[in-house]
Amino acid sequence: MSFGSLVREALQEYMTRSSMQPSADAIDAVLLAEPFHDPDPDPHLSVDHVYYLYGAPRKSQAPR
């Protein structure tokens, strides 16, 4: 299974749960859209990816 397939499945599940009826064209449109460039990126994004995906505590704010 490719990474693209996993993303398509997750996106389809999200759109279904949010009461939208996704079509293959809608999913492809989101996946093939121009990249979003965040004007204020989080410098700890790669460290805190579990926080963004699952709500786990941020590693970048761990006590010393």
N, C-alpha and C positions, 0 to 999 in steps of 0.2 A: 504494500500500500504506500502510495507516495504522500509526501507532506501536503501537496495540493488537495488530495482526496480527504485527508484529515481535516483540513481547514474548511473544505466544502461541507463536510458532514457537520462540523461544529456550527458553521454559519447557518445551515439549514435548520438545525435543531433550535438555535437561538431565534431565528425568524419565526419558526413554528410556535415556540413558547410565547412570543410577543404578539400573538394573534395575527400574524401576517401569513399569507399563503405564498410561500416562496416558489418561484419557478426557476428552472435552470438558467434562464436568461437573466433574472434578477441576481442570482448568486454570482454568475459570471461577470455581470456588470460591476458588482462590488469588488470582486477579486481582481478585475482588470483595470480598475479605475486608477487614475494618477496617484502616486504616493502622496501621503499627507506629510507635510513638513511642519513640525511643531515649532512655533516661534520661541517657545520657552521650554526646551526639553529637560527632562529629569536626568541629571548626570548619574544617578544611581539606578537607572532603569535596568541595566544588565545584572546588577546585584539584587535588586528588589523584584525580579520578575515573578517570584512566587507570591509576593504581596499583591501584585496587579492581577495575577491569574486566579489566586485562591483566597486572598485576604489574610495570608499568614503575616506575622509580624515582620516589619522591615528589618533586613539585616544591617542596613546602613545606619540604623539608629540603635544598634545593640549597645548595652552598657559596657563600659571599659573596665 
